[in-house]
Amino acid sequence: MIADDIISIYDGRGATAYFGEGVTVAEHCLQAAQFGRRSEASDALVVAALLHDIGHLIETVPDQISDWKTDGRHELVGGNWLASHFGPDVCEPVRLHVAAKRYLCATENDYRDALSAASVVTLGLQGGAMSPNELTAFEAEPYFRDAVLLRRWDDQAKIVGYPTPDFEHFRPLVERLAAKYAAGPRRT
Ligand code: FE
């Protein structure tokens, strides 16, 4: 069952990996989902926020962000993994959430200054602010607005001690969206 797999991934590596922030990846993702809920986002986008960093947990990267020499493209790892279980309304914002950071760096003056130190380190590995051509291509993505929303919750979701529900709270939602995808027409 996909929800069991997700919960065991977050309860395992997700509960111990920090990747340069003051919160674990699991805490970070729960906060992002909580911010999505508070913004009255769609169920799919709340689940995307909850799962946006799962690519970090299913690939092997050093725990110390200063040891990252290349970008692991965790958004692609996660987006591809999720595409076996959820529709594009979940997977696409996940796949695009790093591009959204590069987009906001190019389009909002103060955005980069507000990033965490770890996010600035990875920004360099991820290619920095988007070029004009990249901006045009990004805005042509059907889910680019959702990716930008997710990105803003992602950037906020680094608050030590911030109370959130646990993953079990989101289980019914995850199962409902996975069941909807399984029952729908398959993409080839
Ligand atoms: Fe994140």
Backbone and ligand atoms as CSV (ligand in chain L), in Angstrom:
chain,resi,resn,atom,element,x,y,z
A,1,MET,N,N,0.847,-1.198,0.000
A,1,MET,CA,C,0.000,0.000,0.000
A,1,MET,C,C,0.880,1.244,0.000
A,2,ILE,N,N,0.612,2.156,-0.898
A,2,ILE,CA,C,1.482,3.312,-1.076
A,2,ILE,C,C,1.577,4.166,0.188
A,3,ALA,N,N,0.465,4.332,0.904
A,3,ALA,CA,C,0.529,5.178,2.111
A,3,ALA,C,C,1.473,4.564,3.142
A,4,ASP,N,N,1.466,3.224,3.253
A,4,ASP,CA,C,2.392,2.561,4.190
A,4,ASP,C,C,3.837,2.801,3.765
A,5,ASP,N,N,4.082,2.692,2.466
A,5,ASP,CA,C,5.448,2.905,1.962
A,5,ASP,C,C,5.911,4.336,2.274
A,6,ILE,N,N,5.035,5.285,2.032
A,6,ILE,CA,C,5.385,6.692,2.260
A,6,ILE,C,C,5.660,6.941,3.742
A,7,ILE,N,N,4.792,6.428,4.588
A,7,ILE,CA,C,4.964,6.662,6.023
A,7,ILE,C,C,6.252,6.000,6.511
A,8,SER,N,N,6.570,4.815,6.006
A,8,SER,CA,C,7.806,4.185,6.489
A,8,SER,C,C,9.043,4.926,5.982
A,9,ILE,N,N,8.970,5.525,4.804
A,9,ILE,CA,C,10.090,6.339,4.302
A,9,ILE,C,C,10.278,7.580,5.184
A,10,TYR,N,N,9.189,8.253,5.520
A,10,TYR,CA,C,9.294,9.470,6.336
A,10,TYR,C,C,9.631,9.153,7.790
A,11,ASP,N,N,9.076,8.050,8.300
A,11,ASP,CA,C,9.403,7.665,9.684
A,11,ASP,C,C,10.837,7.150,9.798
A,12,GLY,N,N,11.389,6.669,8.681
A,12,GLY,CA,C,12.757,6.163,8.676
A,12,GLY,C,C,13.739,7.299,8.430
A,13,ARG,N,N,14.257,7.354,7.232
A,13,ARG,CA,C,15.268,8.389,6.922
A,13,ARG,C,C,14.730,9.793,7.119
A,14,GLY,N,N,13.447,10.011,6.846
A,14,GLY,CA,C,12.868,11.342,6.943
A,14,GLY,C,C,12.891,11.910,8.348
A,15,ALA,N,N,12.914,11.025,9.337
A,15,ALA,CA,C,12.884,11.478,10.734
A,15,ALA,C,C,14.270,11.795,11.271
A,16,THR,N,N,15.314,11.490,10.513
A,16,THR,CA,C,16.677,11.745,11.000
A,16,THR,C,C,17.478,12.673,10.087
A,17,ALA,N,N,17.052,12.842,8.840
A,17,ALA,CA,C,17.812,13.677,7.908
A,17,ALA,C,C,17.401,15.140,8.062
A,18,TYR,N,N,18.388,16.023,8.154
A,18,TYR,CA,C,18.131,17.469,8.303
A,18,TYR,C,C,18.524,18.259,7.058
A,19,PHE,N,N,19.579,17.813,6.381
A,19,PHE,CA,C,20.049,18.487,5.174
A,19,PHE,C,C,20.236,19.990,5.383
A,20,GLY,N,N,20.882,20.341,6.488
A,20,GLY,CA,C,21.277,21.734,6.695
A,20,GLY,C,C,20.236,22.626,7.322
A,21,GLU,N,N,19.037,22.110,7.575
A,21,GLU,CA,C,17.989,22.924,8.198
A,21,GLU,C,C,17.865,22.558,9.678
A,22,GLY,N,N,17.055,23.333,10.418
A,22,GLY,CA,C,16.843,23.053,11.831
A,22,GLY,C,C,15.739,22.047,12.092
A,23,VAL,N,N,15.069,21.604,11.050
A,23,VAL,CA,C,13.998,20.615,11.175
A,23,VAL,C,C,14.338,19.405,10.315
A,24,THR,N,N,13.764,18.255,10.664
A,24,THR,CA,C,13.985,17.065,9.836
A,24,THR,C,C,13.189,17.194,8.536
A,25,VAL,N,N,13.527,16.344,7.580
A,25,VAL,CA,C,12.779,16.358,6.321
A,25,VAL,C,C,11.305,16.045,6.586
A,26,ALA,N,N,11.045,15.136,7.512
A,26,ALA,CA,C,9.654,14.790,7.835
A,26,ALA,C,C,8.920,15.998,8.427
A,27,GLU,N,N,9.539,16.667,9.390
A,27,GLU,CA,C,8.910,17.863,9.984
A,27,GLU,C,C,8.679,18.937,8.917
A,28,HIS,N,N,9.683,19.105,8.071
A,28,HIS,CA,C,9.609,20.109,7.002
A,28,HIS,C,C,8.423,19.832,6.072
A,29,CYS,N,N,8.258,18.598,5.668
A,29,CYS,CA,C,7.187,18.258,4.729
A,29,CYS,C,C,5.815,18.372,5.386
A,30,LEU,N,N,5.711,18.016,6.656
A,30,LEU,CA,C,4.440,18.172,7.375
A,30,LEU,C,C,4.084,19.653,7.506
A,31,GLN,N,N,5.067,20.482,7.767
A,31,GLN,CA,C,4.804,21.926,7.839
A,31,GLN,C,C,4.345,22.459,6.479
A,32,ALA,N,N,5.010,22.025,5.408
A,32,ALA,CA,C,4.630,22.491,4.066
A,32,ALA,C,C,3.181,22.099,3.766
A,33,ALA,N,N,2.805,20.882,4.111
A,33,ALA,CA,C,1.417,20.436,3.889
A,33,ALA,C,C,0.444,21.250,4.730
A,34,GLN,N,N,0.840,21.547,5.951
A,34,GLN,CA,C,0.003,22.346,6.841
A,34,GLN,C,C,-0.221,23.752,6.264
A,35,PHE,N,N,0.835,24.349,5.736
A,35,PHE,CA,C,0.692,25.679,5.131
A,35,PHE,C,C,-0.207,25.610,3.894
A,36,GLY,N,N,-0.106,24.525,3.153
A,36,GLY,CA,C,-0.991,24.334,2.005
A,36,GLY,C,C,-2.446,24.264,2.434
A,37,ARG,N,N,-2.706,23.506,3.468
A,37,ARG,CA,C,-4.064,23.411,4.027
A,37,ARG,C,C,-4.584,24.780,4.437
A,38,ARG,N,N,-3.745,25.523,5.131
A,38,ARG,CA,C,-4.176,26.847,5.622
A,38,ARG,C,C,-4.454,27.803,4.473
A,39,SER,N,N,-3.811,27.569,3.333
A,39,SER,CA,C,-4.042,28.405,2.153
A,39,SER,C,C,-5.231,27.900,1.350
A,40,GLU,N,N,-5.899,26.861,1.874
A,40,GLU,CA,C,-7.057,26.270,1.199
A,40,GLU,C,C,-6.688,25.776,-0.194
A,41,ALA,N,N,-5.518,25.181,-0.292
A,41,ALA,CA,C,-5.089,24.563,-1.546
A,41,ALA,C,C,-5.924,23.307,-1.813
A,42,SER,N,N,-5.877,22.833,-3.065
A,42,SER,CA,C,-6.566,21.587,-3.409
A,42,SER,C,C,-5.938,20.426,-2.635
A,43,ASP,N,N,-6.705,19.335,-2.517
A,43,ASP,CA,C,-6.158,18.150,-1.855
A,43,ASP,C,C,-4.875,17.670,-2.545
A,44,ALA,N,N,-4.884,17.705,-3.869
A,44,ALA,CA,C,-3.703,17.228,-4.602
A,44,ALA,C,C,-2.478,18.079,-4.279
A,45,LEU,N,N,-2.670,19.381,-4.157
A,45,LEU,CA,C,-1.503,20.239,-3.887
A,45,LEU,C,C,-1.038,20.095,-2.432
A,46,VAL,N,N,-1.957,19.819,-1.530
A,46,VAL,CA,C,-1.551,19.531,-0.150
A,46,VAL,C,C,-0.703,18.256,-0.120
A,47,VAL,N,N,-1.118,17.245,-0.862
A,47,VAL,CA,C,-0.338,16.003,-0.898
A,47,VAL,C,C,1.001,16.240,-1.601
A,48,ALA,N,N,0.994,17.056,-2.633
A,48,ALA,CA,C,2.269,17.401,-3.282
A,48,ALA,C,C,3.214,18.056,-2.280
A,49,ALA,N,N,2.694,18.964,-1.456
A,49,ALA,CA,C,3.531,19.622,-0.441
A,49,ALA,C,C,4.047,18.591,0.565
A,50,LEU,N,N,3.183,17.683,0.950
A,50,LEU,CA,C,3.571,16.654,1.914
A,50,LEU,C,C,4.703,15.771,1.371
A,51,LEU,N,N,4.675,15.531,0.054
A,51,LEU,CA,C,5.598,14.558,-0.537
A,51,LEU,C,C,6.702,15.211,-1.376
A,52,HIS,N,N,6.821,16.529,-1.324
A,52,HIS,CA,C,7.672,17.200,-2.315
A,52,HIS,C,C,9.147,16.835,-2.186
A,53,ASP,N,N,9.596,16.461,-0.998
A,53,ASP,CA,C,11.018,16.131,-0.831
A,53,ASP,C,C,11.268,14.632,-0.714
A,54,ILE,N,N,10.314,13.815,-1.116
A,54,ILE,CA,C,10.509,12.369,-0.966
A,54,ILE,C,C,11.702,11.899,-1.806
A,55,GLY,N,N,12.004,12.645,-2.870
A,55,GLY,CA,C,13.162,12.287,-3.691
A,55,GLY,C,C,14.461,12.320,-2.906
A,56,HIS,N,N,14.536,13.174,-1.886
A,56,HIS,CA,C,15.724,13.223,-1.031
A,56,HIS,C,C,15.874,11.949,-0.212
A,57,LEU,N,N,14.753,11.283,0.042
A,57,LEU,CA,C,14.761,10.142,0.962
A,57,LEU,C,C,14.894,8.812,0.234
A,58,ILE,N,N,14.652,8.804,-1.069
A,58,ILE,CA,C,14.763,7.551,-1.811
A,58,ILE,C,C,16.018,7.513,-2.676
A,59,GLU,N,N,16.794,8.587,-2.664
A,59,GLU,CA,C,18.100,8.552,-3.306
A,59,GLU,C,C,19.149,8.648,-2.189
A,60,THR,N,N,20.379,8.352,-2.509
A,60,THR,CA,C,21.426,8.392,-1.502
A,60,THR,C,C,22.233,9.667,-1.658
A,61,VAL,N,N,22.120,10.541,-0.661
A,61,VAL,CA,C,22.918,11.772,-0.652
A,61,VAL,C,C,23.536,11.925,0.729
A,62,PRO,N,N,24.668,12.641,0.829
A,62,PRO,CA,C,25.270,12.848,2.150
A,62,PRO,C,C,24.342,13.643,3.066
A,63,ASP,N,N,24.364,13.336,4.369
A,63,ASP,CA,C,23.531,14.074,5.317
A,63,ASP,C,C,23.990,15.520,5.473
A,64,GLN,N,N,25.308,15.761,5.310
A,64,GLN,CA,C,25.839,17.129,5.443
A,64,GLN,C,C,25.748,17.837,4.096
A,65,ILE,N,N,24.994,18.925,4.087
A,65,ILE,CA,C,24.776,19.603,2.810
A,65,ILE,C,C,26.078,20.181,2.248
A,66,SER,N,N,27.045,20.474,3.132
A,66,SER,CA,C,28.333,20.993,2.647
A,66,SER,C,C,29.084,19.942,1.827
A,67,ASP,N,N,28.661,18.669,1.949
A,67,ASP,CA,C,29.295,17.604,1.173
A,67,ASP,C,C,28.636,17.401,-0.192
A,68,TRP,N,N,27.582,18.146,-0.477
A,68,TRP,CA,C,26.909,17.976,-1.767
A,68,TRP,C,C,27.741,18.683,-2.843
A,69,LYS,N,N,28.246,17.895,-3.787
A,69,LYS,CA,C,29.076,18.455,-4.854
A,69,LYS,C,C,28.274,18.653,-6.131
A,70,THR,N,N,27.244,17.868,-6.294
A,70,THR,CA,C,26.370,18.040,-7.452
A,70,THR,C,C,24.944,18.016,-6.945
A,71,ASP,N,N,24.030,18.447,-7.777
A,71,ASP,CA,C,22.628,18.403,-7.387
A,71,ASP,C,C,22.055,17.045,-7.752
A,72,GLY,N,N,21.398,16.414,-6.801
A,72,GLY,CA,C,20.854,15.072,-7.031
A,72,GLY,C,C,19.568,15.060,-7.820
A,73,ARG,N,N,19.083,16.253,-8.201
A,73,ARG,CA,C,17.811,16.362,-8.922
A,73,ARG,C,C,16.717,15.619,-8.174
A,74,HIS,N,N,16.611,15.925,-6.870
A,74,HIS,CA,C,15.644,15.186,-6.052
A,74,HIS,C,C,14.211,15.430,-6.496
A,75,GLU,N,N,13.978,16.584,-7.147
A,75,GLU,CA,C,12.614,16.857,-7.597
A,75,GLU,C,C,12.207,15.912,-8.735
A,76,LEU,N,N,13.193,15.496,-9.553
A,76,LEU,CA,C,12.883,14.555,-10.633
A,76,LEU,C,C,12.754,13.134,-10.078
A,77,VAL,N,N,13.662,12.793,-9.155
A,77,VAL,CA,C,13.585,11.471,-8.515
A,77,VAL,C,C,12.212,11.311,-7.853
A,78,GLY,N,N,11.815,12.330,-7.095
A,78,GLY,CA,C,10.537,12.274,-6.393
A,78,GLY,C,C,9.354,12.298,-7.354
A,79,GLY,N,N,9.398,13.203,-8.326
A,79,GLY,CA,C,8.296,13.307,-9.287
A,79,GLY,C,C,8.100,12.020,-10.060
A,80,ASN,N,N,9.206,11.391,-10.469
A,80,ASN,CA,C,9.099,10.124,-11.213
A,80,ASN,C,C,8.557,9.010,-10.337
A,81,TRP,N,N,9.022,8.960,-9.115
A,81,TRP,CA,C,8.551,7.914,-8.188
A,81,TRP,C,C,7.047,8.085,-7.936
A,82,LEU,N,N,6.633,9.313,-7.712
A,82,LEU,CA,C,5.222,9.581,-7.411
A,82,LEU,C,C,4.329,9.327,-8.628
A,83,ALA,N,N,4.892,9.447,-9.841
A,83,ALA,CA,C,4.077,9.301,-11.046
A,83,ALA,C,C,3.519,7.890,-11.218
A,84,SER,N,N,4.059,6.933,-10.496
A,84,SER,CA,C,3.500,5.575,-10.529
A,84,SER,C,C,2.265,5.459,-9.648
A,85,HIS,N,N,2.010,6.470,-8.841
A,85,HIS,CA,C,0.955,6.344,-7.821
A,85,HIS,C,C,-0.070,7.476,-7.818
A,86,PHE,N,N,0.280,8.603,-8.429
A,86,PHE,CA,C,-0.598,9.779,-8.355
A,86,PHE,C,C,-0.654,10.476,-9.718
A,87,GLY,N,N,-1.679,11.298,-9.881
A,87,GLY,CA,C,-1.840,12.045,-11.117
A,87,GLY,C,C,-0.902,13.239,-11.202
A,88,PRO,N,N,-0.935,13.932,-12.354
A,88,PRO,CA,C,-0.026,15.063,-12.553
A,88,PRO,C,C,-0.284,16.234,-11.600
A,89,ASP,N,N,-1.498,16.320,-11.039
A,89,ASP,CA,C,-1.766,17.420,-10.099
A,89,ASP,C,C,-0.969,17.256,-8.805
A,90,VAL,N,N,-0.500,16.038,-8.519
A,90,VAL,CA,C,0.418,15.813,-7.392
A,90,VAL,C,C,1.870,15.844,-7.884
A,91,CYS,N,N,2.153,15.092,-8.961
A,91,CYS,CA,C,3.550,14.874,-9.369
A,91,CYS,C,C,4.206,16.104,-9.987
A,92,GLU,N,N,3.437,16.857,-10.759
A,92,GLU,CA,C,4.051,17.979,-11.484
A,92,GLU,C,C,4.536,19.100,-10.559
A,93,PRO,N,N,3.740,19.530,-9.588
A,93,PRO,CA,C,4.303,20.541,-8.672
A,93,PRO,C,C,5.555,20.041,-7.944
A,94,VAL,N,N,5.616,18.743,-7.643
A,94,VAL,CA,C,6.820,18.192,-7.020
A,94,VAL,C,C,7.992,18.300,-7.999
A,95,ARG,N,N,7.766,17.878,-9.236
A,95,ARG,CA,C,8.839,17.891,-10.238
A,95,ARG,C,C,9.352,19.308,-10.478
A,96,LEU,N,N,8.461,20.292,-10.336
A,96,LEU,CA,C,8.811,21.681,-10.683
A,96,LEU,C,C,9.191,22.535,-9.484
A,97,HIS,N,N,9.273,21.985,-8.278
A,97,HIS,CA,C,9.429,22.879,-7.125
A,97,HIS,C,C,10.833,23.471,-7.014
A,98,VAL,N,N,11.829,22.844,-7.589
A,98,VAL,CA,C,13.164,23.451,-7.622
A,98,VAL,C,C,13.219,24.505,-8.737
A,99,ALA,N,N,12.612,24.193,-9.863
A,99,ALA,CA,C,12.518,25.202,-10.927
A,99,ALA,C,C,11.807,26.443,-10.407
A,100,ALA,N,N,10.810,26.249,-9.552
A,100,ALA,CA,C,10.066,27.389,-8.998
A,100,ALA,C,C,10.972,28.280,-8.149
A,101,LYS,N,N,11.923,27.676,-7.453
A,101,LYS,CA,C,12.886,28.480,-6.687
A,101,LYS,C,C,13.726,29.327,-7.642
A,102,ARG,N,N,14.212,28.711,-8.692
A,102,ARG,CA,C,15.018,29.436,-9.680
A,102,ARG,C,C,14.181,30.516,-10.377
A,103,TYR,N,N,12.891,30.231,-10.575
A,103,TYR,CA,C,11.957,31.194,-11.176
A,103,TYR,C,C,11.779,32.399,-10.260
A,104,LEU,N,N,11.523,32.150,-8.983
A,104,LEU,CA,C,11.290,33.247,-8.039
A,104,LEU,C,C,12.560,34.078,-7.841
A,105,CYS,N,N,13.713,33.439,-7.907
A,105,CYS,CA,C,14.969,34.196,-7.813
A,105,CYS,C,C,15.100,35.194,-8.961
A,106,ALA,N,N,14.565,34.826,-10.109
A,106,ALA,CA,C,14.675,35.694,-11.290
A,106,ALA,C,C,13.572,36.738,-11.355
A,107,THR,N,N,12.470,36.529,-10.638
A,107,THR,CA,C,11.304,37.408,-10.816
A,107,THR,C,C,10.957,38.242,-9.588
A,108,GLU,N,N,11.511,37.920,-8.425
A,108,GLU,CA,C,11.196,38.701,-7.216
A,108,GLU,C,C,12.495,39.172,-6.567
A,109,ASN,N,N,12.596,40.490,-6.397
A,109,ASN,CA,C,13.842,41.069,-5.901
A,109,ASN,C,C,14.288,40.506,-4.551
A,110,ASP,N,N,13.347,40.380,-3.628
A,110,ASP,CA,C,13.727,40.020,-2.262
A,110,ASP,C,C,13.759,38.528,-2.001
A,111,TYR,N,N,13.344,37.744,-3.003
A,111,TYR,CA,C,13.148,36.316,-2.740
A,111,TYR,C,C,14.437,35.615,-2.297
A,112,ARG,N,N,15.511,35.846,-3.021
A,112,ARG,CA,C,16.753,35.142,-2.723
A,112,ARG,C,C,17.264,35.472,-1.321
A,113,ASP,N,N,17.074,36.736,-0.920
A,113,ASP,CA,C,17.578,37.159,0.390
A,113,ASP,C,C,16.891,36.427,1.535
A,114,ALA,N,N,15.662,35.963,1.292
A,114,ALA,CA,C,14.905,35.304,2.360
A,114,ALA,C,C,15.151,33.799,2.408
A,115,LEU,N,N,15.907,33.256,1.459
A,115,LEU,CA,C,16.158,31.812,1.458
A,115,LEU,C,C,17.042,31.419,2.636
A,116,SER,N,N,16.870,30.185,3.117
A,116,SER,CA,C,17.756,29.680,4.162
A,116,SER,C,C,19.153,29.472,3.581
A,117,ALA,N,N,20.136,29.395,4.473
A,117,ALA,CA,C,21.523,29.209,4.016
A,117,ALA,C,C,21.658,27.933,3.185
A,118,ALA,N,N,20.987,26.867,3.614
A,118,ALA,CA,C,21.072,25.599,2.866
A,118,ALA,C,C,20.454,25.741,1.479
A,119,SER,N,N,19.369,26.521,1.393
A,119,SER,CA,C,18.723,26.715,0.091
A,119,SER,C,C,19.589,27.523,-0.850
A,120,VAL,N,N,20.378,28.419,-0.295
A,120,VAL,CA,C,21.296,29.196,-1.143
A,120,VAL,C,C,22.412,28.291,-1.667
A,121,VAL,N,N,22.908,27.388,-0.817
A,121,VAL,CA,C,23.938,26.430,-1.263
A,121,VAL,C,C,23.400,25.594,-2.419
A,122,THR,N,N,22.200,25.035,-2.257
A,122,THR,CA,C,21.676,24.169,-3.315
A,122,THR,C,C,21.287,24.971,-4.551
A,123,LEU,N,N,20.889,26.222,-4.376
A,123,LEU,CA,C,20.567,27.064,-5.538
A,123,LEU,C,C,21.743,27.117,-6.506
A,124,GLY,N,N,22.950,27.250,-5.953
A,124,GLY,CA,C,24.132,27.280,-6.806
A,124,GLY,C,C,24.280,25.987,-7.593
A,125,LEU,N,N,24.054,24.856,-6.928
A,125,LEU,CA,C,24.166,23.559,-7.601
A,125,LEU,C,C,23.045,23.353,-8.622
A,126,GLN,N,N,21.930,24.028,-8.385
A,126,GLN,CA,C,20.745,23.823,-9.239
A,126,GLN,C,C,20.720,24.744,-10.458
A,127,GLY,N,N,21.692,25.664,-10.548
A,127,GLY,CA,C,21.780,26.500,-11.748
A,127,GLY,C,C,21.487,27.964,-11.529
A,128,GLY,N,N,21.168,28.373,-10.270
A,128,GLY,CA,C,20.916,29.783,-9.986
A,128,GLY,C,C,19.606,30.274,-10.588
A,129,ALA,N,N,19.478,31.599,-10.659
A,129,ALA,CA,C,18.247,32.196,-11.187
A,129,ALA,C,C,18.041,31.801,-12.646
A,130,MET,N,N,16.773,31.704,-13.047
A,130,MET,CA,C,16.464,31.326,-14.433
A,130,MET,C,C,16.842,32.425,-15.410
A,131,SER,N,N,17.236,32.008,-16.602
A,131,SER,CA,C,17.458,32.938,-17.708
A,131,SER,C,C,16.097,33.303,-18.307
A,132,PRO,N,N,16.034,34.365,-19.115
A,132,PRO,CA,C,14.750,34.729,-19.748
A,132,PRO,C,C,14.118,33.565,-20.525
A,133,ASN,N,N,14.905,32.795,-21.243
A,133,ASN,CA,C,14.340,31.656,-21.979
A,133,ASN,C,C,13.769,30.601,-21.041
A,134,GLU,N,N,14.465,30.388,-19.940
A,134,GLU,CA,C,13.974,29.410,-18.963
A,134,GLU,C,C,12.668,29.880,-18.315
A,135,LEU,N,N,12.567,31.198,-18.077
A,135,LEU,CA,C,11.325,31.742,-17.513
A,135,LEU,C,C,10.148,31.469,-18.442
A,136,THR,N,N,10.358,31.702,-19.722
A,136,THR,CA,C,9.279,31.488,-20.697
A,136,THR,C,C,8.853,30.020,-20.717
A,137,ALA,N,N,9.845,29.144,-20.701
A,137,ALA,CA,C,9.535,27.705,-20.727
A,137,ALA,C,C,8.812,27.289,-19.446
A,138,PHE,N,N,9.240,27.834,-18.331
A,138,PHE,CA,C,8.617,27.458,-17.052
A,138,PHE,C,C,7.159,27.917,-17.018
A,139,GLU,N,N,6.901,29.126,-17.481
A,139,GLU,CA,C,5.526,29.640,-17.448
A,139,GLU,C,C,4.610,28.902,-18.421
A,140,ALA,N,N,5.184,28.132,-19.322
A,140,ALA,CA,C,4.369,27.308,-20.224
A,140,ALA,C,C,3.995,25.968,-19.595
A,141,GLU,N,N,4.578,25.654,-18.472
A,141,GLU,CA,C,4.247,24.393,-17.780
A,141,GLU,C,C,2.837,24.510,-17.198
A,142,PRO,N,N,1.964,23.523,-17.434
A,142,PRO,CA,C,0.593,23.629,-16.924
A,142,PRO,C,C,0.513,23.787,-15.397
A,143,TYR,N,N,1.461,23.280,-14.690
A,143,TYR,CA,C,1.387,23.318,-13.225
A,143,TYR,C,C,2.364,24.320,-12.607
A,144,PHE,N,N,2.778,25.303,-13.392
A,144,PHE,CA,C,3.808,26.199,-12.839
A,144,PHE,C,C,3.291,27.016,-11.669
A,145,ARG,N,N,2.006,27.429,-11.722
A,145,ARG,CA,C,1.483,28.228,-10.602
A,145,ARG,C,C,1.418,27.398,-9.321
A,146,ASP,N,N,1.001,26.159,-9.463
A,146,ASP,CA,C,0.971,25.289,-8.280
A,146,ASP,C,C,2.386,25.078,-7.733
A,147,ALA,N,N,3.345,24.945,-8.635
A,147,ALA,CA,C,4.729,24.746,-8.194
A,147,ALA,C,C,5.232,25.965,-7.417
A,148,VAL,N,N,4.845,27.157,-7.846
A,148,VAL,CA,C,5.261,28.373,-7.137
A,148,VAL,C,C,4.598,28.442,-5.759
A,149,LEU,N,N,3.319,28.093,-5.685
A,149,LEU,CA,C,2.649,28.053,-4.372
A,149,LEU,C,C,3.367,27.069,-3.442
A,150,LEU,N,N,3.610,25.866,-3.963
A,150,LEU,CA,C,4.300,24.855,-3.154
A,150,LEU,C,C,5.652,25.379,-2.676
A,151,ARG,N,N,6.333,26.068,-3.584
A,151,ARG,CA,C,7.662,26.584,-3.235
A,151,ARG,C,C,7.604,27.559,-2.058
A,152,ARG,N,N,6.587,28.380,-2.016
A,152,ARG,CA,C,6.496,29.347,-0.914
A,152,ARG,C,C,6.260,28.628,0.419
A,153,TRP,N,N,5.446,27.567,0.414
A,153,TRP,CA,C,5.257,26.806,1.658
A,153,TRP,C,C,6.538,26.070,2.013
A,154,ASP,N,N,7.219,25.553,0.996
A,154,ASP,CA,C,8.496,24.879,1.181
A,154,ASP,C,C,9.496,25.812,1.894
A,155,ASP,N,N,9.572,27.047,1.430
A,155,ASP,CA,C,10.525,27.996,2.011
A,155,ASP,C,C,10.171,28.375,3.451
A,156,GLN,N,N,8.881,28.396,3.760
A,156,GLN,CA,C,8.446,28.745,5.128
A,156,GLN,C,C,8.598,27.579,6.097
A,157,ALA,N,N,8.595,26.370,5.564
A,157,ALA,CA,C,8.406,25.172,6.390
A,157,ALA,C,C,9.704,24.710,7.055
A,158,LYS,N,N,10.345,25.630,7.755
A,158,LYS,CA,C,11.638,25.327,8.376
A,158,LYS,C,C,11.645,25.850,9.796
A,159,ILE,N,N,10.497,25.823,10.451
A,159,ILE,CA,C,10.325,26.445,11.759
A,159,ILE,C,C,10.495,25.392,12.858
A,160,VAL,N,N,11.534,25.538,13.634
A,160,VAL,CA,C,11.817,24.545,14.682
A,160,VAL,C,C,10.679,24.551,15.705
A,161,GLY,N,N,10.162,23.362,15.987
A,161,GLY,CA,C,9.133,23.213,17.016
A,161,GLY,C,C,7.727,23.579,16.573
A,162,TYR,N,N,7.544,23.820,15.294
A,162,TYR,CA,C,6.217,24.205,14.818
A,162,TYR,C,C,5.277,22.996,14.890
A,163,PRO,N,N,4.124,23.145,15.547
A,163,PRO,CA,C,3.250,21.970,15.697
A,163,PRO,C,C,2.478,21.654,14.412
A,164,THR,N,N,2.464,20.393,14.053
A,164,THR,CA,C,1.695,19.929,12.879
A,164,THR,C,C,1.032,18.594,13.221
A,165,PRO,N,N,0.032,18.203,12.454
A,165,PRO,CA,C,-0.445,16.825,12.557
A,165,PRO,C,C,0.663,15.867,12.097
A,166,ASP,N,N,0.539,14.589,12.397
A,166,ASP,CA,C,1.541,13.625,11.922
A,166,ASP,C,C,1.117,13.040,10.569
A,167,PHE,N,N,1.937,12.138,10.038
A,167,PHE,CA,C,1.648,11.590,8.719
A,167,PHE,C,C,0.349,10.796,8.704
A,168,GLU,N,N,0.026,10.134,9.793
A,168,GLU,CA,C,-1.214,9.355,9.849
A,168,GLU,C,C,-2.426,10.239,9.563
A,169,HIS,N,N,-2.338,11.480,9.981
A,169,HIS,CA,C,-3.429,12.424,9.738
A,169,HIS,C,C,-3.721,12.542,8.239
A,170,PHE,N,N,-2.673,12.459,7.437
A,170,PHE,CA,C,-2.824,12.644,5.997
A,170,PHE,C,C,-3.074,11.328,5.258
A,171,ARG,N,N,-3.042,10.200,5.977
A,171,ARG,CA,C,-3.197,8.899,5.319
A,171,ARG,C,C,-4.482,8.811,4.486
A,172,PRO,N,N,-5.654,9.192,5.026
A,172,PRO,CA,C,-6.866,9.052,4.214
A,172,PRO,C,C,-6.799,9.844,2.907
A,173,LEU,N,N,-6.196,11.020,2.980
A,173,LEU,CA,C,-6.067,11.856,1.786
A,173,LEU,C,C,-5.138,11.199,0.761
A,174,VAL,N,N,-4.008,10.713,1.231
A,174,VAL,CA,C,-3.051,10.043,0.339
A,174,VAL,C,C,-3.709,8.825,-0.302
A,175,GLU,N,N,-4.427,8.050,0.486
A,175,GLU,CA,C,-5.046,6.834,-0.042
A,175,GLU,C,C,-6.145,7.179,-1.046
A,176,ARG,N,N,-6.893,8.238,-0.763
A,176,ARG,CA,C,-7.968,8.614,-1.678
A,176,ARG,C,C,-7.408,9.049,-3.022
A,177,LEU,N,N,-6.353,9.852,-3.016
A,177,LEU,CA,C,-5.782,10.315,-4.283
A,177,LEU,C,C,-5.099,9.174,-5.038
A,178,ALA,N,N,-4.459,8.266,-4.313
A,178,ALA,CA,C,-3.832,7.109,-4.975
A,178,ALA,C,C,-4.909,6.208,-5.583
A,179,ALA,N,N,-6.021,6.023,-4.869
A,179,ALA,CA,C,-7.108,5.183,-5.387
A,179,ALA,C,C,-7.747,5.836,-6.615
A,180,LYS,N,N,-7.878,7.144,-6.584
A,180,LYS,CA,C,-8.448,7.866,-7.731
A,180,LYS,C,C,-7.560,7.677,-8.960
A,181,TYR,N,N,-6.257,7.760,-8.752
A,181,TYR,CA,C,-5.330,7.580,-9.878
A,181,TYR,C,C,-5.399,6.135,-10.392
A,182,ALA,N,N,-5.442,5.164,-9.474
A,182,ALA,CA,C,-5.464,3.751,-9.874
A,182,ALA,C,C,-6.736,3.425,-10.647
A,183,ALA,N,N,-7.813,4.109,-10.348
A,183,ALA,CA,C,-9.094,3.825,-11.003
A,183,ALA,C,C,-9.238,4.568,-12.333
A,184,GLY,N,N,-8.388,5.536,-12.575
A,184,GLY,CA,C,-8.526,6.383,-13.758
A,184,GLY,C,C,-7.827,5.796,-14.964
A,185,PRO,N,N,-7.944,6.481,-16.117
A,185,PRO,CA,C,-7.256,6.024,-17.323
A,185,PRO,C,C,-5.746,6.141,-17.150
A,186,ARG,N,N,-5.031,5.135,-17.594
A,186,ARG,CA,C,-3.570,5.130,-17.458
A,186,ARG,C,C,-2.931,5.907,-18.601
A,187,ARG,N,N,-1.944,6.664,-18.236
A,187,ARG,CA,C,-1.142,7.301,-19.290
A,187,ARG,C,C,-0.115,6.301,-19.778
A,188,THR,N,N,0.240,6.415,-21.045
A,188,THR,CA,C,1.250,5.494,-21.564
A,188,THR,C,C,2.595,6.183,-21.531
L,1,FE,FE,FE,11.520,21.192,0.709
